[in-house]
């Protein structure tokens, strides 16, 4: 299984133990909002506590050094869903960094082809 697929599965099922194995101890997350940086422990705490959910996750590119993924993300706080593009870097077979960019979607968006 690819690193991104394993990450997506762990996140989507809320499996914090598996997520901890996938994230490198030096992991850094630079999200597209807030101008903050999160470490591994921050993300693990977030994952187990009203974490965003995703749908239509796609791996656009992945090799042993980097990966690019896209998904539609819905937030537990009711904020506008977003189309999120993630760039990931790998070290020792684990995710060492992740950076996201996003486009807000309207509340009534419909994924093309879903009707």
PyMOL commands that set and color helices and strands:
alter all, ss='L'
color gray80, all
select helices_A, chain A and resi 3-13+16-22+40-47
alter helices_A, ss='H'
color red, helices_A
select strands_A, chain A and resi 23-30+38-39+53-62+66-74+82-91+94-104
alter strands_A, ss='S'
color yellow, strands_A
deselect
rebuild
show_as cartoon
